[in-house]
Amino acid sequence: MLIAPGLLLSHVPVATAQTNPAGAVSFAIAPQSVDGALAAFAAATRIQVLSPGAVTQGVNSPGVSGSMSAREGLNRLLSGTGLVARFLNTETVTVERAAAGGAIQLDPVQIEGSGGATGPGALPPAYAGGQVARGGRIGALGNQDAMDVPFSVTGYTAETIRNQQADTIADVLANDPAVRSGLGYGNFAESFVIRGFQLMGEDLSIDGLYGTAPRQIVATNMFERVEVLKGANAFLNGAAPSGSGIGGGVNLVPKRAEDEPLTRLTASYAMDSRFGLSADVGRRFGDANQFGVRVNAAVRGGETAIDDEERTLKLGSLALDYRGERTRVTLDVGTQTQRVEQGRPVVYFGSFVPAVPSASQNYAQPWSYSQMRDTFGQIRAEYDILPNLTAYGAFGLRSMREDGDYASPTVTRVDGSGTVRRLTVPREDFTSTGQAGIRADLHTGPIRHQLNAGASALRTTNNNGFEFGTTTTINLYSMVGFPRPATTSSSGMVGDPPKVSESVLRSVYASDTLSILDDRVMVTAGLRQQNIQVRGFNRANGARTSDYDQSALTPVVGLVVKPIEELSLYANRIEGLAQGPTAPSTAANSGEIFEPYRSVQYEVGGKLDFGSFGGSLSLFQTTQPSGVTDAFTRIYSVSGEQRNRGIELMLYGEPVQGVRLLGGATFIDPEMTDTGSAATEGKDAVGVPRHQFNANVEWDLPFLPASFPTVTLTGRVIHTGSQYLNTANTLKIPSWTRFDVGARMVTDIRNRPVTVRAAVENVTDKAYWASAYGGYLSQGAPLTAKLSLSVDF
């Protein structure tokens, strides 16, 4: 909690912090001393109030009651006191004496509409405690309050990202009990598992648009929120570019300029010697603040807590927006370059599970590296044709270049002996993507209709080459560096990388959400017709080698019932969609092309909102088809299935003043059925733990002397159950638990807000295999200390 310096927490009056969709706060602060009133204001709004004790001593406040913006509430608190408030940014305000004999100029009061979050940059407000949002972007349905939609969505806020010093998206998603992270196949990409199904890095969306997010590792500096939509989502988002995301999707919300000017500099350190500097600047212009500019820049570099591993980042982004009476436009452009030197790779194995090396041990070769450069941009616009009829559209581009020497070891003996082979891959991608549509909010008698219809398209070309080096004998536990191996085979390594594939995804969609009884009963129904076209090309001569062209219709049906204001019950049936397989060369029907995989999800659940504390409970079943080759006929067919049944619990908020909770649990039964083999029938899917727990606690110390800054202690526990490494379930890695601790201090130096954050992740320095998804091993990070200092100017 943020409170005014000079106030004791034990004297803070209770204040309601309930925020409605328009961003208003319900105040109930009785007439009292200004010190007490400001403390109650800080408790209700989580805005830090800075004021010298002498300024407020002996001054009384008339109090404030009712629902209004934080700015208006503060102005009313100070009415007639001879004090004036000056906002330094959206999170910090100073209280000063007005100049003698001069007029007091109060900050302007911003009147907000009651329509909720409808524009491309109008986000659902943060929930009590500030760690998560009240809702998020629900694909084609746009920004919605979580209580109003038949889906499970969690939006992690910029406050959470900053306070946890989260550098990448994986750092943010470590808070979610339904999500676990590992490395990509043979590279350093962040790969996620949501509800037991993979979400690849290239299948993240930015502001609801696929195709513009960096492919392997995404830095958090330019993003305001990280939103997780749990469950299949083919109707909501369309088929993902690489075909993953069956268990859920992740949307990244760019930062926008806010009404208060922002200039924030942050210096950071992470062990062993990784230093960073970032800047975040935002301004609004125009007589009604209709033009906004937000700039983010960051550099980081140095050795990580893993022995001899180095990582560097260079990032720059620009966000422009215009918010007029009928027109809203946003433009986001950015570039990031990530370089990993001697990065600790994934580990492949044979007929046994290799013992995990020590937490900080590195088994990379000194010549291995990866450099990833992504440049991307997108524009989104909305125009209100009528007050209840809006047209919208978005268009984006991304250009990517990756270069790397990779060397992932394969362990073949219990003593750690094995082999490693160099793989060099230059890669270039170019993506163009867009969507357009129209939505309407109409009434037919007692029924409200929220109609939405549109189309989307995405085109990606992939150019790459490859080069293999000689195989070398190694030992995982005593890795010895050797010179970069000579080349044994290569293709496409001369000149620019040749085109090897081209993907085109097209879709049209329509939906209607019908509401009755003042939105207490809501039914959503929709259809999306999706076409997936993928062509493969020969690297040597450019000849077409494959041509996949299939279509599928993916429906959605959802129901929301609110028997009381605090409870929302929901159910949905929705599908996932991915490119179907082609029969392998070993099958009797080699080359046969199959229709897209259509996954089916059924989910029921409930959401509770008590104003300061909330949560959700869901039961779900998702079935994903898979291909099987019959052992006798050698006919390949789509007949196998992975069926994930689970229970998911999520809790968040500030149940007690100064204590914030975030966490939950997920239980999954990931059964394989109709596999065509008695050895695998009924077994657990590879890399899917049966249970996962998260608990994150923050505590604002209440007993510090009045002259002390605000101090918050933090703690987090992450637990993941055991995971099988093979389909026969004869090999598995054990469960693991990670403990993180931290603290932060908020103060002011020469009237400038200063925040110091410190954290230690994996405080016990536990060595563990974090993930077995994909049939290979990703090791968890060692003990890592982090420190940052932020100053607002």
VENQUIJO-V192260 format. One record per helix or strand of 2 or more residues. SS is the DSSP state (H for helix, E for strand). FROM is the first residue (numbers start at 0). LEN is the number of residues. Records with the same first field share a line. If there is no record, write none. Layout:
# VENQUIJO-V192260
SS = FROM-LEN + FROM-LEN
This chain:
# VENQUIJO-V192260
H = 8-3 + 33-12 + 52-4 + 69-8 + 138-3 + 145-3 + 157-6 + 168-5 + 200-3 + 233-4 + 475-3 + 772-3
E = 24-5 + 31-2 + 47-3 + 59-2 + 63-5 + 82-7 + 91-6 + 131-2 + 134-3 + 142-3 + 151-5 + 178-5 + 189-5 + 196-3 + 204-2 + 208-2 + 222-8 + 247-7 + 261-9 + 273-12 + 290-14 + 309-14 + 326-15 + 346-3 + 368-18 + 388-18 + 409-2 + 416-8 + 426-18 + 446-18 + 465-10 + 486-5 + 498-18 + 520-17 + 543-21 + 566-12 + 596-13 + 612-17 + 635-21 + 658-15 + 690-10 + 709-11 + 722-2 + 731-2 + 735-14 + 751-10 + 768-3 + 776-3 + 783-9
